[in-house]
Amino acid sequence: MSLPSSQPVTEEPSIAELLAARPHLAMNAVDGLTLESVPLNAIADALGTPTWVYGAGTTRARYRALAAALTTAGLDADLHYAMKANDHLAILRVFAQEGSGADVVSAGEIRRALAAGIPPANIVFSGVGKSASDLHLALAHDIGQVNVESAEELEMLAAIAAGQNKTVRIALRVNPDVDAATHAKITTGRAGDKFGVPWGDAAALYARAAGLPGIQPVGLATHIGSQILSLAPFRAAYARIAALVTDLRSAGHAVTTVDCGGGLGIPYRDEPAFGPAGLAGALRSAFHNLDVRLKLEPGRWLVGPAGVLLASVVLNKQTGATRFIVLDAAMNDLIRPAMYDAWHGIVPIAAADAVAPTTSTDIVGPVCETGDTFARSRQLPSLRQNARVAILDAGAYGSVMSSTYNARPLAAEALVDGDRWAVIRDRQPVEALWQAERIPDFLA
Ligand SMILES: *Cc1c(COP(=O)(O)O)cnc(C)c1O
């Protein structure tokens, strides 16, 4: 949802505007905030807070919208959900049921994807530091494709393939040297970034791969970063990859697939965003006459808007001129504001709170770090103790990045699907935090 052009993008969307732009959320006069058809108060009553809640129906609808945009653009494409965004088994099962593959970045993610029912042939393995044991596991399960990020990895993979007497399909991940114009911590496609093979080295390495036993190079891959809200960097990267496909073919190599990565951004504060149709258009203009099968690896776009983090007000405090609302959720639960300076919408769950007069408020967690701040100078109603809020767009890079810092157990998780909901992870018992720890005898 884009703002009217007369309005500066620096202006924060109101609670009503945030909800209007998110059709899966609604404010019901009696039940308060609902996700799909479930009142979030019902979940918070049952599980307490902080609790993550995801919408299966919303996730499914987003997957279908993206797939439909690609089909409409006449593209032959496979979706591989980048599961690092949210790797809960139930979320993976929703994708498996849609026929989505997975983009994985570790052996643990391979195991999780398989446990959730994603067929090995639909798994693509990315990552700058795949270990020998990671690659052994990938080959043992015959996963669909390994995206190789260096000459060193290629040699290691060839040796492992020979050892297992297997042939592995690989794509070379190329660093196109494009600045994705996103947060510095999540841009991955500039020349100095650690990811991929330098643009200028790709052709030689592809030739090397084609000559190695056990290695079947099938194409190229790229991924220039995350939370990208402008099409220009995608267009620039895809143009370079398309040119490289042509060069490789002229040199006599087979190139049947291009993995275009993820990175599609979401409008956290209702910034203008191009959406699936825009991305499909950029893909089409770069690749439509190349006769390649495309892969996409979206993570955030599919699951981010579908999730919320429910929290309760611990207390209100006034410190000098600043009004603070202290929540029971903290940076250990959702680290994005502390790590990426991320903006998340915050909406009261009670209908009466949502329409009460607002004042400028800082919303913080209880952790002993100033960085444990969800929002500064946000227009919010004065919320009494125990009032609940939903932190929006928390479905991606939320629970997966949680820690137990300050001995805070991992929060509960619930999945809504239309008018049904279920607990999908129990709140971690506090004793579990030290269960694997030992006090050595010499301290007895
Ligand atoms: C993280 C990642 C993605 C997904 O990025 P999103 O911004 O969540 O879409 C895709 N591919 C690779 C290789 C990644 O590392």
Ligand as a Chemical Component Dictionary entry (heavy atoms), coordinates in Angstrom:
data_LIG
# 
_chem_comp.id                   LIG 
_chem_comp.type                 NON-POLYMER 
_chem_comp.pdbx_formal_charge   0 
_chem_comp.three_letter_code    LIG 
# 
loop_
_chem_comp_atom.comp_id 
_chem_comp_atom.atom_id 
_chem_comp_atom.alt_atom_id 
_chem_comp_atom.type_symbol 
_chem_comp_atom.charge 
_chem_comp_atom.model_Cartn_x 
_chem_comp_atom.model_Cartn_y 
_chem_comp_atom.model_Cartn_z 
_chem_comp_atom.pdbx_ordinal 
LIG C1 C1 C 0 18.208 -14.660 2.962  1  
LIG C2 C2 C 0 18.241 -15.200 1.603  2  
LIG C3 C3 C 0 17.101 -15.179 0.815  3  
LIG C4 C4 C 0 15.803 -14.589 1.258  4  
LIG O1 O1 O 0 15.852 -13.189 1.395  5  
LIG P1 P1 P 0 14.504 -12.393 1.663  6  
LIG O2 O2 O 0 14.947 -10.986 1.732  7  
LIG O3 O3 O 0 13.960 -12.885 2.958  8  
LIG O4 O4 O 0 13.586 -12.652 0.530  9  
LIG C5 C5 C 0 17.174 -15.760 -0.448 10 
LIG N1 N1 N 0 18.316 -16.311 -0.901 11 
LIG C6 C6 C 0 19.443 -16.323 -0.167 12 
LIG C7 C7 C 0 20.659 -16.937 -0.725 13 
LIG C8 C8 C 0 19.453 -15.769 1.100  14 
LIG O5 O5 O 0 20.565 -15.784 1.821  15 
# 
loop_
_chem_comp_bond.comp_id 
_chem_comp_bond.atom_id_1 
_chem_comp_bond.atom_id_2 
_chem_comp_bond.value_order 
_chem_comp_bond.pdbx_ordinal 
LIG C1 C2 SING 1  
LIG C2 C3 SING 2  
LIG C2 C8 DOUB 3  
LIG C3 C4 SING 4  
LIG C3 C5 DOUB 5  
LIG C4 O1 SING 6  
LIG O1 P1 SING 7  
LIG P1 O2 DOUB 8  
LIG P1 O3 SING 9  
LIG P1 O4 SING 10 
LIG C5 N1 SING 11 
LIG N1 C6 DOUB 12 
LIG C6 C7 SING 13 
LIG C6 C8 SING 14 
LIG C8 O5 SING 15 
# 
